[in-house]
Amino acid sequence: MTRPRPIVVIDTSVFLKDAMSPTHTGAASQILAILPAIATIVMCDEIRQEILEKFSEILGWTEKQVLTTYGPVL
């Protein structure tokens, strides 16, 4: 019998730290790289919208850029 996968909620700050990292080797980047393989990621619509808004505000990214980069996680 297989065990159920852990459920994880990721906050907007994890995505921003990864996006602003020049090397993508910090804890935020490692979390985003490994989680899809080992856990079920749960994200409410409000967090998803906040991610899109903050990336636009802080980094000037379009929704398409965010989804291209983080689509599998979002």
Buried (B, 14 or more C-beta within 10 A) or exposed (E): EEEEEEEBEBEBEBBBBBBEEEEBEEEBBEBBEEBEEEBEBEBEEEBBEBBBEBBBEEEEBEEEBBEEBBEEBB
